[in-house]
């Protein structure tokens, strides 16, 4: 079963977009463009990003 985590390798701010891209198996740039579109056109992207950064757990290394 796949789990959603904030990415530690595809991280620009907090890793939310990288984590979503890894979860859905698509390129991280596509997620970032969608998020930028939500921010510019709907205005809700910033609020959704902050909520996602708080709710989505950090990725833990497999050796822990």
Backbone as XML, in Angstrom:
<?xml version="1.0"?>
<chain id="A" units="angstrom">
  <residue number="1" name="UNK">
    <atom name="N" x="0.843" y="-1.189" z="0.000"/>
    <atom name="CA" x="0.000" y="0.000" z="0.000"/>
    <atom name="C" x="0.887" y="1.251" z="0.000"/>
  </residue>
  <residue number="2" name="UNK">
    <atom name="N" x="0.608" y="2.149" z="-0.934"/>
    <atom name="CA" x="1.372" y="3.385" z="-1.031"/>
    <atom name="C" x="0.899" y="4.371" z="0.031"/>
  </residue>
  <residue number="3" name="UNK">
    <atom name="N" x="1.852" y="5.130" z="0.565"/>
    <atom name="CA" x="1.526" y="6.164" z="1.539"/>
    <atom name="C" x="2.038" y="7.498" z="1.028"/>
  </residue>
  <residue number="4" name="UNK">
    <atom name="N" x="1.343" y="8.543" z="1.383"/>
    <atom name="CA" x="1.712" y="9.895" z="0.967"/>
    <atom name="C" x="2.611" y="10.515" z="2.027"/>
  </residue>
  <residue number="5" name="UNK">
    <atom name="N" x="3.800" y="10.933" z="1.606"/>
    <atom name="CA" x="4.759" y="11.600" z="2.473"/>
    <atom name="C" x="5.313" y="12.820" z="1.757"/>
  </residue>
  <residue number="6" name="UNK">
    <atom name="N" x="5.797" y="13.794" z="2.536"/>
    <atom name="CA" x="6.529" y="14.907" z="1.950"/>
    <atom name="C" x="7.885" y="14.364" z="1.515"/>
  </residue>
  <residue number="7" name="UNK">
    <atom name="N" x="8.289" y="14.697" z="0.319"/>
    <atom name="CA" x="9.535" y="14.184" z="-0.242"/>
    <atom name="C" x="10.744" y="14.898" z="0.355"/>
  </residue>
  <residue number="8" name="UNK">
    <atom name="N" x="11.786" y="14.133" z="0.604"/>
    <atom name="CA" x="13.032" y="14.740" z="1.062"/>
    <atom name="C" x="14.003" y="14.926" z="-0.096"/>
  </residue>
  <residue number="9" name="UNK">
    <atom name="N" x="13.759" y="14.236" z="-1.217"/>
    <atom name="CA" x="14.664" y="14.354" z="-2.360"/>
    <atom name="C" x="14.170" y="15.361" z="-3.394"/>
  </residue>
  <residue number="10" name="UNK">
    <atom name="N" x="12.869" y="15.521" z="-3.556"/>
    <atom name="CA" x="12.274" y="16.467" z="-4.518"/>
    <atom name="C" x="11.708" y="17.667" z="-3.767"/>
  </residue>
  <residue number="11" name="UNK">
    <atom name="N" x="12.521" y="18.313" z="-2.977"/>
    <atom name="CA" x="12.059" y="19.338" z="-2.049"/>
    <atom name="C" x="12.496" y="20.728" z="-2.510"/>
  </residue>
  <residue number="12" name="UNK">
    <atom name="N" x="11.553" y="21.665" z="-2.560"/>
    <atom name="CA" x="11.907" y="23.070" z="-2.802"/>
    <atom name="C" x="11.571" y="23.895" z="-1.561"/>
  </residue>
  <residue number="13" name="UNK">
    <atom name="N" x="10.350" y="23.764" z="-1.073"/>
    <atom name="CA" x="9.952" y="24.484" z="0.139"/>
    <atom name="C" x="9.803" y="23.486" z="1.285"/>
  </residue>
  <residue number="14" name="UNK">
    <atom name="N" x="8.783" y="22.642" z="1.204"/>
    <atom name="CA" x="8.610" y="21.648" z="2.266"/>
    <atom name="C" x="8.490" y="20.223" z="1.736"/>
  </residue>
  <residue number="15" name="UNK">
    <atom name="N" x="8.475" y="20.035" z="0.427"/>
    <atom name="CA" x="8.418" y="18.696" z="-0.142"/>
    <atom name="C" x="7.034" y="18.190" z="-0.484"/>
  </residue>
  <residue number="16" name="UNK">
    <atom name="N" x="6.025" y="19.050" z="-0.386"/>
    <atom name="CA" x="4.656" y="18.636" z="-0.662"/>
    <atom name="C" x="4.483" y="18.231" z="-2.128"/>
  </residue>
  <residue number="17" name="UNK">
    <atom name="N" x="4.914" y="19.048" z="-3.046"/>
    <atom name="CA" x="4.757" y="18.745" z="-4.476"/>
    <atom name="C" x="5.562" y="17.496" z="-4.858"/>
  </residue>
  <residue number="18" name="UNK">
    <atom name="N" x="6.757" y="17.366" z="-4.323"/>
    <atom name="CA" x="7.560" y="16.186" z="-4.591"/>
    <atom name="C" x="6.911" y="14.924" z="-4.064"/>
  </residue>
  <residue number="19" name="UNK">
    <atom name="N" x="6.322" y="15.008" z="-2.892"/>
    <atom name="CA" x="5.629" y="13.864" z="-2.322"/>
    <atom name="C" x="4.407" y="13.472" z="-3.132"/>
  </residue>
  <residue number="20" name="UNK">
    <atom name="N" x="3.651" y="14.448" z="-3.593"/>
    <atom name="CA" x="2.481" y="14.161" z="-4.434"/>
    <atom name="C" x="2.903" y="13.529" z="-5.759"/>
  </residue>
  <residue number="21" name="UNK">
    <atom name="N" x="3.988" y="14.034" z="-6.329"/>
    <atom name="CA" x="4.473" y="13.479" z="-7.594"/>
    <atom name="C" x="4.930" y="12.030" z="-7.418"/>
  </residue>
  <residue number="22" name="UNK">
    <atom name="N" x="5.632" y="11.744" z="-6.339"/>
    <atom name="CA" x="6.060" y="10.369" z="-6.081"/>
    <atom name="C" x="4.860" y="9.460" z="-5.836"/>
  </residue>
  <residue number="23" name="UNK">
    <atom name="N" x="3.854" y="9.950" z="-5.135"/>
    <atom name="CA" x="2.668" y="9.156" z="-4.827"/>
    <atom name="C" x="1.893" y="8.792" z="-6.096"/>
  </residue>
  <residue number="24" name="UNK">
    <atom name="N" x="1.704" y="9.772" z="-6.981"/>
    <atom name="CA" x="0.939" y="9.541" z="-8.204"/>
    <atom name="C" x="1.794" y="9.022" z="-9.357"/>
  </residue>
  <residue number="25" name="UNK">
    <atom name="N" x="3.118" y="9.010" z="-9.192"/>
    <atom name="CA" x="4.010" y="8.487" z="-10.216"/>
    <atom name="C" x="4.130" y="9.364" z="-11.445"/>
  </residue>
  <residue number="26" name="UNK">
    <atom name="N" x="4.075" y="10.690" z="-11.244"/>
    <atom name="CA" x="4.220" y="11.621" z="-12.360"/>
    <atom name="C" x="5.369" y="12.580" z="-12.066"/>
  </residue>
  <residue number="27" name="UNK">
    <atom name="N" x="5.731" y="13.362" z="-13.060"/>
    <atom name="CA" x="6.834" y="14.309" z="-12.947"/>
    <atom name="C" x="6.463" y="15.433" z="-11.963"/>
  </residue>
  <residue number="28" name="UNK">
    <atom name="N" x="7.405" y="15.795" z="-11.105"/>
    <atom name="CA" x="7.168" y="16.809" z="-10.087"/>
    <atom name="C" x="6.868" y="18.173" z="-10.707"/>
  </residue>
  <residue number="29" name="UNK">
    <atom name="N" x="7.409" y="18.446" z="-11.885"/>
    <atom name="CA" x="7.167" y="19.729" z="-12.559"/>
    <atom name="C" x="5.686" y="19.914" z="-12.884"/>
  </residue>
  <residue number="30" name="UNK">
    <atom name="N" x="5.017" y="18.840" z="-13.237"/>
    <atom name="CA" x="3.581" y="18.918" z="-13.545"/>
    <atom name="C" x="2.795" y="19.319" z="-12.299"/>
  </residue>
  <residue number="31" name="UNK">
    <atom name="N" x="3.122" y="18.710" z="-11.166"/>
    <atom name="CA" x="2.449" y="19.060" z="-9.908"/>
    <atom name="C" x="2.706" y="20.522" z="-9.556"/>
  </residue>
  <residue number="32" name="UNK">
    <atom name="N" x="3.942" y="20.969" z="-9.726"/>
    <atom name="CA" x="4.277" y="22.359" z="-9.395"/>
    <atom name="C" x="3.544" y="23.344" z="-10.311"/>
  </residue>
  <residue number="33" name="UNK">
    <atom name="N" x="3.400" y="23.004" z="-11.589"/>
    <atom name="CA" x="2.653" y="23.875" z="-12.506"/>
    <atom name="C" x="1.177" y="23.933" z="-12.138"/>
  </residue>
  <residue number="34" name="UNK">
    <atom name="N" x="0.610" y="22.801" z="-11.765"/>
    <atom name="CA" x="-0.792" y="22.778" z="-11.334"/>
    <atom name="C" x="-0.961" y="23.631" z="-10.077"/>
  </residue>
  <residue number="35" name="UNK">
    <atom name="N" x="-0.026" y="23.494" z="-9.135"/>
    <atom name="CA" x="-0.102" y="24.254" z="-7.896"/>
    <atom name="C" x="0.041" y="25.757" z="-8.168"/>
  </residue>
  <residue number="36" name="UNK">
    <atom name="N" x="0.930" y="26.125" z="-9.094"/>
    <atom name="CA" x="1.095" y="27.534" z="-9.455"/>
    <atom name="C" x="-0.174" y="28.070" z="-10.103"/>
  </residue>
  <residue number="37" name="UNK">
    <atom name="N" x="-0.812" y="27.252" z="-10.940"/>
    <atom name="CA" x="-2.075" y="27.656" z="-11.558"/>
    <atom name="C" x="-3.166" y="27.874" z="-10.531"/>
  </residue>
  <residue number="38" name="UNK">
    <atom name="N" x="-3.249" y="26.987" z="-9.543"/>
    <atom name="CA" x="-4.241" y="27.171" z="-8.478"/>
    <atom name="C" x="-3.983" y="28.458" z="-7.705"/>
  </residue>
  <residue number="39" name="UNK">
    <atom name="N" x="-2.724" y="28.757" z="-7.487"/>
    <atom name="CA" x="-2.373" y="29.962" z="-6.745"/>
    <atom name="C" x="-2.707" y="31.220" z="-7.544"/>
  </residue>
  <residue number="40" name="UNK">
    <atom name="N" x="-2.360" y="31.228" z="-8.820"/>
    <atom name="CA" x="-2.567" y="32.428" z="-9.635"/>
    <atom name="C" x="-4.020" y="32.650" z="-10.025"/>
  </residue>
  <residue number="41" name="UNK">
    <atom name="N" x="-4.728" y="31.583" z="-10.367"/>
    <atom name="CA" x="-6.070" y="31.753" z="-10.911"/>
    <atom name="C" x="-7.179" y="31.585" z="-9.878"/>
  </residue>
  <residue number="42" name="UNK">
    <atom name="N" x="-7.027" y="30.669" z="-8.957"/>
    <atom name="CA" x="-8.081" y="30.447" z="-7.977"/>
    <atom name="C" x="-7.761" y="31.117" z="-6.643"/>
  </residue>
  <residue number="43" name="UNK">
    <atom name="N" x="-6.492" y="31.389" z="-6.400"/>
    <atom name="CA" x="-6.101" y="32.031" z="-5.156"/>
    <atom name="C" x="-6.062" y="31.095" z="-3.966"/>
  </residue>
  <residue number="44" name="UNK">
    <atom name="N" x="-6.429" y="29.849" z="-4.163"/>
    <atom name="CA" x="-6.493" y="28.910" z="-3.038"/>
    <atom name="C" x="-5.230" y="28.068" z="-2.907"/>
  </residue>
  <residue number="45" name="UNK">
    <atom name="N" x="-4.302" y="28.177" z="-3.833"/>
    <atom name="CA" x="-3.114" y="27.339" z="-3.831"/>
    <atom name="C" x="-2.235" y="27.530" z="-2.620"/>
  </residue>
  <residue number="46" name="UNK">
    <atom name="N" x="-2.061" y="28.765" z="-2.166"/>
    <atom name="CA" x="-1.203" y="29.027" z="-1.011"/>
    <atom name="C" x="-1.800" y="28.415" z="0.248"/>
  </residue>
  <residue number="47" name="UNK">
    <atom name="N" x="-3.087" y="28.606" z="0.451"/>
    <atom name="CA" x="-3.753" y="28.040" z="1.623"/>
    <atom name="C" x="-3.713" y="26.516" z="1.597"/>
  </residue>
  <residue number="48" name="UNK">
    <atom name="N" x="-3.965" y="25.925" z="0.425"/>
    <atom name="CA" x="-3.916" y="24.465" z="0.309"/>
    <atom name="C" x="-2.511" y="23.935" z="0.559"/>
  </residue>
  <residue number="49" name="UNK">
    <atom name="N" x="-1.500" y="24.658" z="0.097"/>
    <atom name="CA" x="-0.114" y="24.223" z="0.311"/>
    <atom name="C" x="0.235" y="24.244" z="1.790"/>
  </residue>
  <residue number="50" name="UNK">
    <atom name="N" x="-0.159" y="25.296" z="2.480"/>
    <atom name="CA" x="0.123" y="25.394" z="3.917"/>
    <atom name="C" x="-0.563" y="24.264" z="4.677"/>
  </residue>
  <residue number="51" name="UNK">
    <atom name="N" x="-1.820" y="23.996" z="4.343"/>
    <atom name="CA" x="-2.550" y="22.906" z="4.994"/>
    <atom name="C" x="-1.884" y="21.568" z="4.709"/>
  </residue>
  <residue number="52" name="UNK">
    <atom name="N" x="-1.497" y="21.344" z="3.454"/>
    <atom name="CA" x="-0.839" y="20.085" z="3.083"/>
    <atom name="C" x="0.505" y="19.940" z="3.791"/>
  </residue>
  <residue number="53" name="UNK">
    <atom name="N" x="1.254" y="21.026" z="3.922"/>
    <atom name="CA" x="2.557" y="20.973" z="4.587"/>
    <atom name="C" x="2.406" y="20.615" z="6.066"/>
  </residue>
  <residue number="54" name="UNK">
    <atom name="N" x="1.299" y="21.000" z="6.665"/>
    <atom name="CA" x="1.049" y="20.684" z="8.070"/>
    <atom name="C" x="0.548" y="19.252" z="8.227"/>
  </residue>
  <residue number="55" name="UNK">
    <atom name="N" x="-0.336" y="18.818" z="7.340"/>
    <atom name="CA" x="-1.004" y="17.524" z="7.483"/>
    <atom name="C" x="-0.152" y="16.347" z="7.012"/>
  </residue>
  <residue number="56" name="UNK">
    <atom name="N" x="0.531" y="16.482" z="5.882"/>
    <atom name="CA" x="1.279" y="15.363" z="5.300"/>
    <atom name="C" x="2.549" y="15.128" z="6.124"/>
  </residue>
  <residue number="57" name="UNK">
    <atom name="N" x="2.776" y="13.890" z="6.570"/>
    <atom name="CA" x="3.977" y="13.607" z="7.376"/>
    <atom name="C" x="5.248" y="13.614" z="6.550"/>
  </residue>
  <residue number="58" name="UNK">
    <atom name="N" x="6.385" y="13.807" z="7.233"/>
    <atom name="CA" x="7.693" y="13.769" z="6.571"/>
    <atom name="C" x="8.039" y="12.343" z="6.201"/>
  </residue>
  <residue number="59" name="UNK">
    <atom name="N" x="8.795" y="12.202" z="5.117"/>
    <atom name="CA" x="9.285" y="10.892" z="4.707"/>
    <atom name="C" x="10.387" y="10.448" z="5.663"/>
  </residue>
  <residue number="60" name="UNK">
    <atom name="N" x="10.293" y="9.227" z="6.141"/>
    <atom name="CA" x="11.316" y="8.699" z="7.032"/>
    <atom name="C" x="12.216" y="7.758" z="6.259"/>
  </residue>
  <residue number="61" name="UNK">
    <atom name="N" x="13.497" y="7.741" z="6.563"/>
    <atom name="CA" x="14.401" y="6.798" z="5.882"/>
    <atom name="C" x="13.980" y="5.355" z="6.161"/>
  </residue>
  <residue number="62" name="UNK">
    <atom name="N" x="14.221" y="4.470" z="5.215"/>
    <atom name="CA" x="13.790" y="3.086" z="5.356"/>
    <atom name="C" x="14.540" y="2.347" z="6.440"/>
  </residue>
  <residue number="63" name="UNK">
    <atom name="N" x="15.723" y="2.798" z="6.824"/>
    <atom name="CA" x="16.498" y="2.106" z="7.847"/>
    <atom name="C" x="16.035" y="2.426" z="9.248"/>
  </residue>
  <residue number="64" name="UNK">
    <atom name="N" x="15.114" y="3.372" z="9.421"/>
    <atom name="CA" x="14.601" y="3.682" z="10.772"/>
    <atom name="C" x="13.447" y="2.793" z="11.113"/>
  </residue>
</chain>
